[in-house]
Structure formats: structure tokens, C-alpha cells
Amino acid sequence: MARTAIISDIHANYHALSAVIEDVRAMQCTDLVCLGDVVGYNAYPAECLDYVRELNCPVVKGNHDEEVVTPSNARMNPIARKAMDWTRSQLDEPRLRWLSRLQYQRIVRTDTGVSFSIVHSSLDHPKAWNYIINASDASNNFPRQFSHLCFHGHTHTPKVFVWDGQHAAEDDESLHPLYLSGFTEFQPLPDLKYFINVGSVGQPRDSDPRASYGIYDSDLNLVIIKRVEYDIAAAQEAIERAGLPEYLAERLEKGI
Ligand code: ZN
């Protein structure tokens, strides 16, 4: 059996991460992968990093994971920058080294021999941190996607893009139930490629404040995206206690 949980954009939100991992266990997942941005924004960077490390799963690098190790001055808004500087002060050398060694993209092979790709932003220029928002953005990814399925994050918004060999399109149908009930599942068709954004564990931005993650069951050919309630108030209090910008606490309850 191969049932892989796909988590992304944890962003140092320990309360969201532990709620999601509890759900992953309840959903009887056998494997786990992490699509990066383990740190940044929220108040538990070291705790989340250690948690993910202990899970001993494939992890790819996100832009916050890179920025905390190699500061670049240009790429972040002032709030993200402030959180980033604070995050850096919370991480010791071994933790920074672990982040620095993460790969940008990986092929993951399940126990039953099915392979899929993982990347934080997109496969065409994984180090450029492009935001894949619409089908036109996604059309640049597919020529570099050699697997049936690729999972990504970065925009903090669940989305499914499909490719028929010539055109990319957004698959709204598959996500419609997610917005109604917080749960969706679909069976990928064999003759299409899928580029699937599983949303964010620690800072969702699609107006649903619940943590988001994905499951790929390769035996059943099933992709699931679901939302998980967590203790948002506790995550907000921790942000306040750490002296991080207030907006970072506000946005959690709004899901923006
Ligand atoms: Zn992120």
C-alpha cells in the first residue's frame, strides 16, 4: 500500500503542523513528503524544523528556507523580511545547514513503484520561485514535468492544473467540493499530466483559515485535498509573544 501525505508551506506554525500530522495518521497514510517553506512568518521555526526532520521524509527547499540561510535583500516585503530576520535569530548552525542542503526538486518513488515529482514552486525554474497562479503560468511547468503527477506549493492556495500534451488548463471541477466542505478527491486520468498545489499547512491564503494538505494514494489512483481545523488562537498568541508583526497573527484567522 502506498498512501502518501503531501504537506507544504508549514511556515513555523507548530499548532497547524501537529494538527495536520494527527490527521495524516488518522487517514492511514504510509508515507509523507514536504514541499518546503518549513520556516518563516510564524513563531516556531526550530520546533517545526525538528518535527519535519524527525519525520525523516523527502523534503524540497522553499524560498523562505533559502532566504533564511542566504539573505538576499530584494525579494521580500517588509513584514516577511522582519519575520525572516527573527527566524534567522532562532535557528542554530546545524538547523541552518540542514535547510541549506535541501534539494530544489525531487522524484519520489512509492513502495509500489509509482513515481511522482515534488517542487516548491515550479519545475521550469525551481530557483526562480515563480508563482503559478493561472493556466498560462502552469504551461511553462509541464514541458519539464516527466511524471504523471507533480505536487507543488508556494502560493498557499490549493489548485489543480492539467496538461493534455499541448495546453494547460485549471481544473476547477475537482476543487469545487473542497471549497464547500473542506474535502475533495479525484482520480487523475491516465492521458493527462497533473500539477497539483496542495495549499498551505501554516498560512492558508484562499480565505479558508484551516490548514490544507494533500494525499496521493497510488494504489487507488486517488488524490485527496483536505482542510484541518487547528488552534489558530494559540498560534496567534505565540506570534504576539515572539514580537512578530501583528499582521501575521491577523491573517491566520482570515486565511489570507
Ligand atoms: Zn510559502
Residues whose N, C-alpha, C, O or C-beta is under 5 A from the ligand:
A	BS01	ZN	D9 D37 H154
